[in-house]
Amino acid sequence: MAQAAEIKIDSTPAEGFSSEAVDEILDLKALGLKSVTLLYLGYRDNEKDWLSHMKKVRIPMEEFTIRK
């Protein structure tokens, strides 16, 4: 994801996919492989992305973590 960002390509991991279906469609078993995650890659459409012009907000780690 970091490498994609370096070349201005957006990425995000996908949740809730059927790894069995992906493995079958891509015939991963024949290659000795199994899917564990999906990653969407693409270019942002700034005209349609209402979030693209908003300021990024970073919450301090102390506000959302508990350390012992």
Predicted model as a PDB file, atoms N, CA, C, CB and O in Angstrom, pLDDT in the B-factor column:
MODEL        1                                                                  
ATOM      1  N   MET A   1       0.824  -1.173   0.000  1.00 93.00           N  
ATOM      2  CA  MET A   1       0.000   0.000   0.000  1.00 93.00           C  
ATOM      3  C   MET A   1       0.878   1.250   0.000  1.00 93.00           C  
ATOM      4  CB  MET A   1      -0.943  -0.010   1.201  1.00 93.00           C  
ATOM      5  O   MET A   1       0.569   2.240  -0.662  1.00 93.00           O  
ATOM      6  N   ALA A   2       1.959   1.188   0.740  1.00 93.00           N  
ATOM      7  CA  ALA A   2       2.872   2.334   0.771  1.00 93.00           C  
ATOM      8  C   ALA A   2       3.519   2.551  -0.592  1.00 93.00           C  
ATOM      9  CB  ALA A   2       3.956   2.131   1.842  1.00 93.00           C  
ATOM     10  O   ALA A   2       3.683   3.690  -1.030  1.00 93.00           O  
ATOM     11  N   GLN A   3       3.880   1.479  -1.253  1.00 95.00           N  
ATOM     12  CA  GLN A   3       4.492   1.596  -2.579  1.00 95.00           C  
ATOM     13  C   GLN A   3       3.495   2.175  -3.581  1.00 95.00           C  
ATOM     14  CB  GLN A   3       5.000   0.223  -3.065  1.00 95.00           C  
ATOM     15  O   GLN A   3       3.864   3.002  -4.415  1.00 95.00           O  
ATOM     16  N   ALA A   4       2.244   1.749  -3.504  1.00 94.00           N  
ATOM     17  CA  ALA A   4       1.215   2.300  -4.386  1.00 94.00           C  
ATOM     18  C   ALA A   4       1.065   3.794  -4.145  1.00 94.00           C  
ATOM     19  CB  ALA A   4      -0.134   1.583  -4.168  1.00 94.00           C  
ATOM     20  O   ALA A   4       0.978   4.572  -5.096  1.00 94.00           O  
ATOM     21  N   ALA A   5       1.034   4.200  -2.881  1.00 92.00           N  
ATOM     22  CA  ALA A   5       0.900   5.623  -2.543  1.00 92.00           C  
ATOM     23  C   ALA A   5       2.076   6.428  -3.089  1.00 92.00           C  
ATOM     24  CB  ALA A   5       0.800   5.808  -1.019  1.00 92.00           C  
ATOM     25  O   ALA A   5       1.903   7.569  -3.517  1.00 92.00           O  
ATOM     26  N   GLU A   6       3.261   5.841  -3.075  1.00 94.00           N  
ATOM     27  CA  GLU A   6       4.445   6.534  -3.598  1.00 94.00           C  
ATOM     28  C   GLU A   6       4.277   6.924  -5.063  1.00 94.00           C  
ATOM     29  CB  GLU A   6       5.681   5.654  -3.442  1.00 94.00           C  
ATOM     30  O   GLU A   6       4.795   7.953  -5.498  1.00 94.00           O  
ATOM     31  N   ILE A   7       3.551   6.101  -5.826  1.00 95.00           N  
ATOM     32  CA  ILE A   7       3.350   6.400  -7.248  1.00 95.00           C  
ATOM     33  C   ILE A   7       1.935   6.916  -7.522  1.00 95.00           C  
ATOM     34  CB  ILE A   7       3.621   5.150  -8.095  1.00 95.00           C  
ATOM     35  O   ILE A   7       1.422   6.824  -8.637  1.00 95.00           O  
ATOM     36  N   LYS A   8       1.313   7.470  -6.448  1.00 91.00           N  
ATOM     37  CA  LYS A   8       0.016   8.154  -6.539  1.00 91.00           C  
ATOM     38  C   LYS A   8      -1.135   7.233  -6.951  1.00 91.00           C  
ATOM     39  CB  LYS A   8       0.114   9.291  -7.525  1.00 91.00           C  
ATOM     40  O   LYS A   8      -2.054   7.655  -7.653  1.00 91.00           O  
ATOM     41  N   ILE A   9      -1.079   5.975  -6.512  1.00 95.00           N  
ATOM     42  CA  ILE A   9      -2.182   5.037  -6.731  1.00 95.00           C  
ATOM     43  C   ILE A   9      -2.818   4.765  -5.378  1.00 95.00           C  
ATOM     44  CB  ILE A   9      -1.690   3.700  -7.413  1.00 95.00           C  
ATOM     45  O   ILE A   9      -2.125   4.393  -4.431  1.00 95.00           O  
ATOM     46  N   ASP A  10      -4.138   4.947  -5.278  1.00 93.00           N  
ATOM     47  CA  ASP A  10      -4.848   4.695  -4.029  1.00 93.00           C  
ATOM     48  C   ASP A  10      -5.051   3.199  -3.846  1.00 93.00           C  
ATOM     49  CB  ASP A  10      -6.203   5.432  -4.008  1.00 93.00           C  
ATOM     50  O   ASP A  10      -5.160   2.453  -4.819  1.00 93.00           O  
ATOM     51  N   SER A  11      -5.101   2.767  -2.592  1.00 95.00           N  
ATOM     52  CA  SER A  11      -5.337   1.359  -2.299  1.00 95.00           C  
ATOM     53  C   SER A  11      -6.074   1.229  -0.981  1.00 95.00           C  
ATOM     54  CB  SER A  11      -4.012   0.574  -2.257  1.00 95.00           C  
ATOM     55  O   SER A  11      -5.960   2.081  -0.099  1.00 95.00           O  
ATOM     56  N   THR A  12      -6.836   0.146  -0.862  1.00 94.00           N  
ATOM     57  CA  THR A  12      -7.510  -0.162   0.388  1.00 94.00           C  
ATOM     58  C   THR A  12      -7.757  -1.663   0.449  1.00 94.00           C  
ATOM     59  CB  THR A  12      -8.841   0.630   0.519  1.00 94.00           C  
ATOM     60  O   THR A  12      -8.106  -2.274  -0.561  1.00 94.00           O  
ATOM     61  N   PRO A  13      -7.578  -2.266   1.628  1.00 95.00           N  
ATOM     62  CA  PRO A  13      -7.860  -3.700   1.747  1.00 95.00           C  
ATOM     63  C   PRO A  13      -9.364  -3.946   1.736  1.00 95.00           C  
ATOM     64  CB  PRO A  13      -7.232  -4.275   3.037  1.00 95.00           C  
ATOM     65  O   PRO A  13     -10.150  -3.091   2.146  1.00 95.00           O  
ATOM     66  N   ALA A  14      -9.749  -5.118   1.265  1.00 92.00           N  
ATOM     67  CA  ALA A  14     -11.163  -5.491   1.194  1.00 92.00           C  
ATOM     68  C   ALA A  14     -11.485  -6.469   2.318  1.00 92.00           C  
ATOM     69  CB  ALA A  14     -11.507  -6.115  -0.191  1.00 92.00           C  
ATOM     70  O   ALA A  14     -10.638  -7.269   2.717  1.00 92.00           O  
ATOM     71  N   GLU A  15     -12.694  -6.400   2.817  1.00 88.00           N  
ATOM     72  CA  GLU A  15     -13.153  -7.319   3.849  1.00 88.00           C  
ATOM     73  C   GLU A  15     -14.282  -8.187   3.311  1.00 88.00           C  
ATOM     74  CB  GLU A  15     -13.614  -6.549   5.099  1.00 88.00           C  
ATOM     75  O   GLU A  15     -14.927  -7.850   2.318  1.00 88.00           O  
ATOM     76  N   GLY A  16     -14.506  -9.301   3.981  1.00 92.00           N  
ATOM     77  CA  GLY A  16     -15.694 -10.108   3.723  1.00 92.00           C  
ATOM     78  C   GLY A  16     -15.727 -10.795   2.379  1.00 92.00           C  
ATOM     79  O   GLY A  16     -16.813 -11.039   1.852  1.00 92.00           O  
ATOM     80  N   PHE A  17     -14.587 -11.119   1.803  1.00 94.00           N  
ATOM     81  CA  PHE A  17     -14.596 -11.828   0.532  1.00 94.00           C  
ATOM     82  C   PHE A  17     -14.522 -13.326   0.790  1.00 94.00           C  
ATOM     83  CB  PHE A  17     -13.426 -11.366  -0.367  1.00 94.00           C  
ATOM     84  O   PHE A  17     -14.087 -13.757   1.858  1.00 94.00           O  
ATOM     85  N   SER A  18     -14.940 -14.106  -0.175  1.00 95.00           N  
ATOM     86  CA  SER A  18     -14.883 -15.556  -0.069  1.00 95.00           C  
ATOM     87  C   SER A  18     -13.544 -16.037  -0.597  1.00 95.00           C  
ATOM     88  CB  SER A  18     -16.051 -16.221  -0.839  1.00 95.00           C  
ATOM     89  O   SER A  18     -13.321 -16.071  -1.807  1.00 95.00           O  
ATOM     90  N   SER A  19     -12.652 -16.410   0.318  1.00 95.00           N  
ATOM     91  CA  SER A  19     -11.332 -16.866  -0.119  1.00 95.00           C  
ATOM     92  C   SER A  19     -11.441 -18.148  -0.940  1.00 95.00           C  
ATOM     93  CB  SER A  19     -10.417 -17.092   1.091  1.00 95.00           C  
ATOM     94  O   SER A  19     -10.649 -18.367  -1.856  1.00 95.00           O  
ATOM     95  N   GLU A  20     -12.422 -18.995  -0.615  1.00 96.00           N  
ATOM     96  CA  GLU A  20     -12.616 -20.225  -1.386  1.00 96.00           C  
ATOM     97  C   GLU A  20     -12.961 -19.910  -2.837  1.00 96.00           C  
ATOM     98  CB  GLU A  20     -13.721 -21.086  -0.755  1.00 96.00           C  
ATOM     99  O   GLU A  20     -12.437 -20.538  -3.756  1.00 96.00           O  
ATOM    100  N   ALA A  21     -13.845 -18.936  -3.038  1.00 97.00           N  
ATOM    101  CA  ALA A  21     -14.244 -18.562  -4.400  1.00 97.00           C  
ATOM    102  C   ALA A  21     -13.073 -17.953  -5.165  1.00 97.00           C  
ATOM    103  CB  ALA A  21     -15.423 -17.572  -4.364  1.00 97.00           C  
ATOM    104  O   ALA A  21     -12.859 -18.274  -6.334  1.00 97.00           O  
ATOM    105  N   VAL A  22     -12.315 -17.075  -4.510  1.00 96.00           N  
ATOM    106  CA  VAL A  22     -11.157 -16.452  -5.157  1.00 96.00           C  
ATOM    107  C   VAL A  22     -10.139 -17.520  -5.538  1.00 96.00           C  
ATOM    108  CB  VAL A  22     -10.509 -15.393  -4.228  1.00 96.00           C  
ATOM    109  O   VAL A  22      -9.611 -17.516  -6.650  1.00 96.00           O  
ATOM    110  N   ASP A  23      -9.865 -18.440  -4.604  1.00 97.00           N  
ATOM    111  CA  ASP A  23      -8.905 -19.511  -4.868  1.00 97.00           C  
ATOM    112  C   ASP A  23      -9.332 -20.355  -6.069  1.00 97.00           C  
ATOM    113  CB  ASP A  23      -8.748 -20.400  -3.631  1.00 97.00           C  
ATOM    114  O   ASP A  23      -8.509 -20.731  -6.903  1.00 97.00           O  
ATOM    115  N   GLU A  24     -10.628 -20.644  -6.141  1.00 97.00           N  
ATOM    116  CA  GLU A  24     -11.138 -21.453  -7.247  1.00 97.00           C  
ATOM    117  C   GLU A  24     -11.066 -20.697  -8.571  1.00 97.00           C  
ATOM    118  CB  GLU A  24     -12.577 -21.882  -6.968  1.00 97.00           C  
ATOM    119  O   GLU A  24     -10.606 -21.243  -9.574  1.00 97.00           O  
ATOM    120  N   ILE A  25     -11.513 -19.465  -8.578  1.00 97.00           N  
ATOM    121  CA  ILE A  25     -11.527 -18.669  -9.811  1.00 97.00           C  
ATOM    122  C   ILE A  25     -10.120 -18.486 -10.367  1.00 97.00           C  
ATOM    123  CB  ILE A  25     -12.170 -17.302  -9.556  1.00 97.00           C  
ATOM    124  O   ILE A  25      -9.909 -18.577 -11.576  1.00 97.00           O  
ATOM    125  N   LEU A  26      -9.163 -18.230  -9.487  1.00 96.00           N  
ATOM    126  CA  LEU A  26      -7.783 -18.002  -9.926  1.00 96.00           C  
ATOM    127  C   LEU A  26      -6.948 -19.283  -9.964  1.00 96.00           C  
ATOM    128  CB  LEU A  26      -7.117 -16.996  -9.015  1.00 96.00           C  
ATOM    129  O   LEU A  26      -5.761 -19.244 -10.289  1.00 96.00           O  
ATOM    130  N   ASP A  27      -7.568 -20.417  -9.630  1.00 97.00           N  
ATOM    131  CA  ASP A  27      -6.893 -21.721  -9.607  1.00 97.00           C  
ATOM    132  C   ASP A  27      -5.606 -21.661  -8.777  1.00 97.00           C  
ATOM    133  CB  ASP A  27      -6.573 -22.185 -11.045  1.00 97.00           C  
ATOM    134  O   ASP A  27      -4.556 -22.149  -9.194  1.00 97.00           O  
ATOM    135  N   LEU A  28      -5.715 -21.059  -7.614  1.00 97.00           N  
ATOM    136  CA  LEU A  28      -4.547 -20.885  -6.764  1.00 97.00           C  
ATOM    137  C   LEU A  28      -4.024 -22.196  -6.183  1.00 97.00           C  
ATOM    138  CB  LEU A  28      -4.875 -19.942  -5.650  1.00 97.00           C  
ATOM    139  O   LEU A  28      -2.823 -22.337  -5.949  1.00 97.00           O  
ATOM    140  N   LYS A  29      -4.920 -23.153  -5.951  1.00 96.00           N  
ATOM    141  CA  LYS A  29      -4.491 -24.436  -5.393  1.00 96.00           C  
ATOM    142  C   LYS A  29      -3.465 -25.111  -6.293  1.00 96.00           C  
ATOM    143  CB  LYS A  29      -5.695 -25.360  -5.187  1.00 96.00           C  
ATOM    144  O   LYS A  29      -2.522 -25.736  -5.807  1.00 96.00           O  
ATOM    145  N   ALA A  30      -3.645 -24.986  -7.597  1.00 97.00           N  
ATOM    146  CA  ALA A  30      -2.706 -25.591  -8.553  1.00 97.00           C  
ATOM    147  C   ALA A  30      -1.308 -24.974  -8.431  1.00 97.00           C  
ATOM    148  CB  ALA A  30      -3.229 -25.423  -9.994  1.00 97.00           C  
ATOM    149  O   ALA A  30      -0.310 -25.592  -8.805  1.00 97.00           O  
ATOM    150  N   LEU A  31      -1.253 -23.759  -7.906  1.00 97.00           N  
ATOM    151  CA  LEU A  31       0.030 -23.083  -7.729  1.00 97.00           C  
ATOM    152  C   LEU A  31       0.564 -23.217  -6.312  1.00 97.00           C  
ATOM    153  CB  LEU A  31      -0.102 -21.621  -8.085  1.00 97.00           C  
ATOM    154  O   LEU A  31       1.611 -22.664  -5.974  1.00 97.00           O  
ATOM    155  N   GLY A  32      -0.175 -23.964  -5.483  1.00 97.00           N  
ATOM    156  CA  GLY A  32       0.222 -24.106  -4.087  1.00 97.00           C  
ATOM    157  C   GLY A  32      -0.015 -22.845  -3.279  1.00 97.00           C  
ATOM    158  O   GLY A  32       0.674 -22.601  -2.288  1.00 97.00           O  
ATOM    159  N   LEU A  33      -0.992 -22.036  -3.697  1.00 97.00           N  
ATOM    160  CA  LEU A  33      -1.272 -20.754  -3.048  1.00 97.00           C  
ATOM    161  C   LEU A  33      -2.673 -20.723  -2.474  1.00 97.00           C  
ATOM    162  CB  LEU A  33      -1.091 -19.607  -4.032  1.00 97.00           C  
ATOM    163  O   LEU A  33      -3.518 -21.545  -2.831  1.00 97.00           O  
ATOM    164  N   LYS A  34      -2.918 -19.781  -1.588  1.00 97.00           N  
ATOM    165  CA  LYS A  34      -4.237 -19.548  -1.010  1.00 97.00           C  
ATOM    166  C   LYS A  34      -4.391 -18.051  -0.770  1.00 97.00           C  
ATOM    167  CB  LYS A  34      -4.432 -20.358   0.318  1.00 97.00           C  
ATOM    168  O   LYS A  34      -3.458 -17.397  -0.302  1.00 97.00           O  
ATOM    169  N   SER A  35      -5.548 -17.514  -1.083  1.00 96.00           N  
ATOM    170  CA  SER A  35      -5.784 -16.088  -0.859  1.00 96.00           C  
ATOM    171  C   SER A  35      -6.019 -15.819   0.621  1.00 96.00           C  
ATOM    172  CB  SER A  35      -6.985 -15.596  -1.691  1.00 96.00           C  
ATOM    173  O   SER A  35      -6.662 -16.607   1.315  1.00 96.00           O  
ATOM    174  N   VAL A  36      -5.492 -14.699   1.091  1.00 94.00           N  
ATOM    175  CA  VAL A  36      -5.697 -14.292   2.483  1.00 94.00           C  
ATOM    176  C   VAL A  36      -6.224 -12.864   2.585  1.00 94.00           C  
ATOM    177  CB  VAL A  36      -4.396 -14.417   3.265  1.00 94.00           C  
ATOM    178  O   VAL A  36      -6.772 -12.477   3.617  1.00 94.00           O  
ATOM    179  N   THR A  37      -6.064 -12.089   1.533  1.00 94.00           N  
ATOM    180  CA  THR A  37      -6.585 -10.720   1.528  1.00 94.00           C  
ATOM    181  C   THR A  37      -6.790 -10.265   0.086  1.00 94.00           C  
ATOM    182  CB  THR A  37      -5.619  -9.750   2.280  1.00 94.00           C  
ATOM    183  O   THR A  37      -6.208 -10.819  -0.846  1.00 94.00           O  
ATOM    184  N   LEU A  38      -7.626  -9.251  -0.075  1.00 95.00           N  
ATOM    185  CA  LEU A  38      -7.799  -8.587  -1.367  1.00 95.00           C  
ATOM    186  C   LEU A  38      -7.422  -7.127  -1.185  1.00 95.00           C  
ATOM    187  CB  LEU A  38      -9.270  -8.733  -1.906  1.00 95.00           C  
ATOM    188  O   LEU A  38      -7.648  -6.542  -0.125  1.00 95.00           O  
ATOM    189  N   LEU A  39      -6.853  -6.552  -2.212  1.00 95.00           N  
ATOM    190  CA  LEU A  39      -6.454  -5.155  -2.162  1.00 95.00           C  
ATOM    191  C   LEU A  39      -6.967  -4.457  -3.403  1.00 95.00           C  
ATOM    192  CB  LEU A  39      -4.918  -5.013  -2.043  1.00 95.00           C  
ATOM    193  O   LEU A  39      -6.622  -4.828  -4.525  1.00 95.00           O  
ATOM    194  N   TYR A  40      -7.795  -3.444  -3.196  1.00 95.00           N  
ATOM    195  CA  TYR A  40      -8.275  -2.642  -4.312  1.00 95.00           C  
ATOM    196  C   TYR A  40      -7.231  -1.589  -4.644  1.00 95.00           C  
ATOM    197  CB  TYR A  40      -9.641  -1.984  -3.983  1.00 95.00           C  
ATOM    198  O   TYR A  40      -6.684  -0.947  -3.748  1.00 95.00           O  
ATOM    199  N   LEU A  41      -6.957  -1.414  -5.919  1.00 96.00           N  
ATOM    200  CA  LEU A  41      -6.003  -0.413  -6.395  1.00 96.00           C  
ATOM    201  C   LEU A  41      -6.664   0.432  -7.466  1.00 96.00           C  
ATOM    202  CB  LEU A  41      -4.715  -1.080  -6.940  1.00 96.00           C  
ATOM    203  O   LEU A  41      -7.439  -0.087  -8.269  1.00 96.00           O  
ATOM    204  N   GLY A  42      -6.374   1.717  -7.494  1.00 95.00           N  
ATOM    205  CA  GLY A  42      -6.937   2.552  -8.540  1.00 95.00           C  
ATOM    206  C   GLY A  42      -6.585   4.015  -8.361  1.00 95.00           C  
ATOM    207  O   GLY A  42      -5.892   4.403  -7.421  1.00 95.00           O  
ATOM    208  N   TYR A  43      -7.077   4.803  -9.277  1.00 93.00           N  
ATOM    209  CA  TYR A  43      -6.845   6.241  -9.242  1.00 93.00           C  
ATOM    210  C   TYR A  43      -8.080   6.949  -8.713  1.00 93.00           C  
ATOM    211  CB  TYR A  43      -6.474   6.771 -10.639  1.00 93.00           C  
ATOM    212  O   TYR A  43      -9.203   6.624  -9.100  1.00 93.00           O  
ATOM    213  N   ARG A  44      -7.876   7.894  -7.850  1.00 85.00           N  
ATOM    214  CA  ARG A  44      -8.951   8.674  -7.245  1.00 85.00           C  
ATOM    215  C   ARG A  44      -9.592   9.598  -8.279  1.00 85.00           C  
ATOM    216  CB  ARG A  44      -8.418   9.490  -6.056  1.00 85.00           C  
ATOM    217  O   ARG A  44      -8.904  10.157  -9.133  1.00 85.00           O  
ATOM    218  N   ASP A  45     -10.896   9.752  -8.197  1.00 87.00           N  
ATOM    219  CA  ASP A  45     -11.620  10.717  -9.014  1.00 87.00           C  
ATOM    220  C   ASP A  45     -11.953  11.903  -8.106  1.00 87.00           C  
ATOM    221  CB  ASP A  45     -12.927  10.082  -9.657  1.00 87.00           C  
ATOM    222  O   ASP A  45     -12.982  11.902  -7.430  1.00 87.00           O  
ATOM    223  N   ASN A  46     -11.088  12.904  -8.093  1.00 82.00           N  
ATOM    224  CA  ASN A  46     -11.250  14.024  -7.170  1.00 82.00           C  
ATOM    225  C   ASN A  46     -12.569  14.767  -7.341  1.00 82.00           C  
ATOM    226  CB  ASN A  46     -10.119  14.984  -7.345  1.00 82.00           C  
ATOM    227  O   ASN A  46     -13.063  15.361  -6.382  1.00 82.00           O  
ATOM    228  N   GLU A  47     -13.150  14.749  -8.535  1.00 87.00           N  
ATOM    229  CA  GLU A  47     -14.425  15.436  -8.748  1.00 87.00           C  
ATOM    230  C   GLU A  47     -15.574  14.720  -8.051  1.00 87.00           C  
ATOM    231  CB  GLU A  47     -14.719  15.553 -10.239  1.00 87.00           C  
ATOM    232  O   GLU A  47     -16.528  15.366  -7.617  1.00 87.00           O  
ATOM    233  N   LYS A  48     -15.500  13.401  -7.937  1.00 89.00           N  
ATOM    234  CA  LYS A  48     -16.576  12.632  -7.319  1.00 89.00           C  
ATOM    235  C   LYS A  48     -16.276  12.240  -5.870  1.00 89.00           C  
ATOM    236  CB  LYS A  48     -16.842  11.391  -8.131  1.00 89.00           C  
ATOM    237  O   LYS A  48     -17.169  11.761  -5.170  1.00 89.00           O  
ATOM    238  N   ASP A  49     -15.053  12.431  -5.415  1.00 85.00           N  
ATOM    239  CA  ASP A  49     -14.658  12.057  -4.062  1.00 85.00           C  
ATOM    240  C   ASP A  49     -14.846  13.241  -3.122  1.00 85.00           C  
ATOM    241  CB  ASP A  49     -13.193  11.568  -4.034  1.00 85.00           C  
ATOM    242  O   ASP A  49     -14.012  14.145  -3.084  1.00 85.00           O  
ATOM    243  N   TRP A  50     -15.929  13.238  -2.371  1.00 86.00           N  
ATOM    244  CA  TRP A  50     -16.236  14.371  -1.500  1.00 86.00           C  
ATOM    245  C   TRP A  50     -15.251  14.493  -0.345  1.00 86.00           C  
ATOM    246  CB  TRP A  50     -17.645  14.243  -0.958  1.00 86.00           C  
ATOM    247  O   TRP A  50     -15.181  15.548   0.287  1.00 86.00           O  
ATOM    248  N   LEU A  51     -14.495  13.448  -0.054  1.00 82.00           N  
ATOM    249  CA  LEU A  51     -13.522  13.500   1.031  1.00 82.00           C  
ATOM    250  C   LEU A  51     -12.155  14.048   0.599  1.00 82.00           C  
ATOM    251  CB  LEU A  51     -13.348  12.125   1.610  1.00 82.00           C  
ATOM    252  O   LEU A  51     -11.352  14.443   1.445  1.00 82.00           O  
ATOM    253  N   SER A  52     -11.894  14.073  -0.693  1.00 78.00           N  
ATOM    254  CA  SER A  52     -10.549  14.406  -1.170  1.00 78.00           C  
ATOM    255  C   SER A  52     -10.109  15.830  -0.829  1.00 78.00           C  
ATOM    256  CB  SER A  52     -10.486  14.214  -2.656  1.00 78.00           C  
ATOM    257  O   SER A  52      -8.910  16.104  -0.758  1.00 78.00           O  
ATOM    258  N   HIS A  53     -11.045  16.722  -0.621  1.00 82.00           N  
ATOM    259  CA  HIS A  53     -10.684  18.111  -0.343  1.00 82.00           C  
ATOM    260  C   HIS A  53     -10.688  18.435   1.149  1.00 82.00           C  
ATOM    261  CB  HIS A  53     -11.631  19.040  -1.064  1.00 82.00           C  
ATOM    262  O   HIS A  53     -10.391  19.561   1.547  1.00 82.00           O  
ATOM    263  N   MET A  54     -11.026  17.440   1.971  1.00 86.00           N  
ATOM    264  CA  MET A  54     -11.085  17.676   3.413  1.00 86.00           C  
ATOM    265  C   MET A  54      -9.694  17.544   4.036  1.00 86.00           C  
ATOM    266  CB  MET A  54     -12.066  16.691   4.082  1.00 86.00           C  
ATOM    267  O   MET A  54      -8.851  16.784   3.560  1.00 86.00           O  
ATOM    268  N   LYS A  55      -9.480  18.299   5.104  1.00 86.00           N  
ATOM    269  CA  LYS A  55      -8.227  18.236   5.825  1.00 86.00           C  
ATOM    270  C   LYS A  55      -8.093  16.871   6.510  1.00 86.00           C  
ATOM    271  CB  LYS A  55      -8.136  19.382   6.856  1.00 86.00           C  
ATOM    272  O   LYS A  55      -9.061  16.357   7.071  1.00 86.00           O  
ATOM    273  N   LYS A  56      -6.901  16.294   6.464  1.00 81.00           N  
ATOM    274  CA  LYS A  56      -6.639  15.034   7.137  1.00 81.00           C  
ATOM    275  C   LYS A  56      -6.574  15.280   8.641  1.00 81.00           C  
ATOM    276  CB  LYS A  56      -5.323  14.390   6.621  1.00 81.00           C  
ATOM    277  O   LYS A  56      -6.007  16.275   9.092  1.00 81.00           O  
ATOM    278  N   VAL A  57      -7.152  14.380   9.399  1.00 82.00           N  
ATOM    279  CA  VAL A  57      -7.157  14.507  10.853  1.00 82.00           C  
ATOM    280  C   VAL A  57      -6.398  13.325  11.440  1.00 82.00           C  
ATOM    281  CB  VAL A  57      -8.615  14.572  11.414  1.00 82.00           C  
ATOM    282  O   VAL A  57      -6.681  12.171  11.121  1.00 82.00           O  
ATOM    283  N   ARG A  58      -5.450  13.621  12.284  1.00 85.00           N  
ATOM    284  CA  ARG A  58      -4.680  12.589  12.967  1.00 85.00           C  
ATOM    285  C   ARG A  58      -4.924  12.735  14.460  1.00 85.00           C  
ATOM    286  CB  ARG A  58      -3.155  12.690  12.628  1.00 85.00           C  
ATOM    287  O   ARG A  58      -4.558  13.746  15.060  1.00 85.00           O  
ATOM    288  N   ILE A  59      -5.538  11.733  15.055  1.00 87.00           N  
ATOM    289  CA  ILE A  59      -5.807  11.743  16.484  1.00 87.00           C  
ATOM    290  C   ILE A  59      -4.548  11.266  17.205  1.00 87.00           C  
ATOM    291  CB  ILE A  59      -7.041  10.847  16.838  1.00 87.00           C  
ATOM    292  O   ILE A  59      -3.954  10.263  16.810  1.00 87.00           O  
ATOM    293  N   PRO A  60      -4.135  11.974  18.260  1.00 88.00           N  
ATOM    294  CA  PRO A  60      -2.956  11.537  19.007  1.00 88.00           C  
ATOM    295  C   PRO A  60      -3.134  10.122  19.548  1.00 88.00           C  
ATOM    296  CB  PRO A  60      -2.667  12.503  20.158  1.00 88.00           C  
ATOM    297  O   PRO A  60      -4.223   9.766  19.998  1.00 88.00           O  
ATOM    298  N   MET A  61      -2.091   9.322  19.508  1.00 86.00           N  
ATOM    299  CA  MET A  61      -2.155   7.929  19.932  1.00 86.00           C  
ATOM    300  C   MET A  61      -2.711   7.792  21.352  1.00 86.00           C  
ATOM    301  CB  MET A  61      -0.771   7.296  19.851  1.00 86.00           C  
ATOM    302  O   MET A  61      -3.433   6.838  21.642  1.00 86.00           O  
ATOM    303  N   GLU A  62      -2.386   8.727  22.228  1.00 87.00           N  
ATOM    304  CA  GLU A  62      -2.835   8.665  23.610  1.00 87.00           C  
ATOM    305  C   GLU A  62      -4.352   8.727  23.732  1.00 87.00           C  
ATOM    306  CB  GLU A  62      -2.216   9.785  24.400  1.00 87.00           C  
ATOM    307  O   GLU A  62      -4.905   8.280  24.737  1.00 87.00           O  
ATOM    308  N   GLU A  63      -5.033   9.275  22.727  1.00 87.00           N  
ATOM    309  CA  GLU A  63      -6.490   9.412  22.794  1.00 87.00           C  
ATOM    310  C   GLU A  63      -7.241   8.153  22.372  1.00 87.00           C  
ATOM    311  CB  GLU A  63      -6.927  10.559  21.930  1.00 87.00           C  
ATOM    312  O   GLU A  63      -8.430   8.032  22.669  1.00 87.00           O  
ATOM    313  N   PHE A  64      -6.591   7.215  21.691  1.00 84.00           N  
ATOM    314  CA  PHE A  64      -7.310   6.023  21.268  1.00 84.00           C  
ATOM    315  C   PHE A  64      -6.599   4.715  21.616  1.00 84.00           C  
ATOM    316  CB  PHE A  64      -7.540   6.083  19.797  1.00 84.00           C  
ATOM    317  O   PHE A  64      -6.972   3.657  21.108  1.00 84.00           O  
ATOM    318  N   THR A  65      -5.590   4.774  22.466  1.00 89.00           N  
ATOM    319  CA  THR A  65      -4.905   3.563  22.912  1.00 89.00           C  
ATOM    320  C   THR A  65      -4.786   3.547  24.428  1.00 89.00           C  
ATOM    321  CB  THR A  65      -3.515   3.457  22.268  1.00 89.00           C  
ATOM    322  O   THR A  65      -4.864   4.588  25.080  1.00 89.00           O  
ATOM    323  N   ILE A  66      -4.598   2.368  24.973  1.00 87.00           N  
ATOM    324  CA  ILE A  66      -4.361   2.186  26.397  1.00 87.00           C  
ATOM    325  C   ILE A  66      -3.025   1.477  26.525  1.00 87.00           C  
ATOM    326  CB  ILE A  66      -5.522   1.374  27.093  1.00 87.00           C  
ATOM    327  O   ILE A  66      -2.823   0.408  25.950  1.00 87.00           O  
ATOM    328  N   ARG A  67      -2.132   2.065  27.267  1.00 83.00           N  
ATOM    329  CA  ARG A  67      -0.806   1.448  27.469  1.00 83.00           C  
ATOM    330  C   ARG A  67      -0.679   0.985  28.915  1.00 83.00           C  
ATOM    331  CB  ARG A  67       0.343   2.449  27.114  1.00 83.00           C  
ATOM    332  O   ARG A  67      -1.090   1.679  29.845  1.00 83.00           O  
ATOM    333  N   LYS A  68      -0.104  -0.194  29.082  1.00 77.00           N  
ATOM    334  CA  LYS A  68       0.139  -0.730  30.430  1.00 77.00           C  
ATOM    335  C   LYS A  68       1.602  -0.940  30.643  1.00 77.00           C  
ATOM    336  CB  LYS A  68      -0.613  -2.040  30.653  1.00 77.00           C  
ATOM    337  O   LYS A  68       2.012  -1.385  31.715  1.00 77.00           O  
TER     338      LYS A  68                                                      
ENDMDL                                                                          
END                                                                             
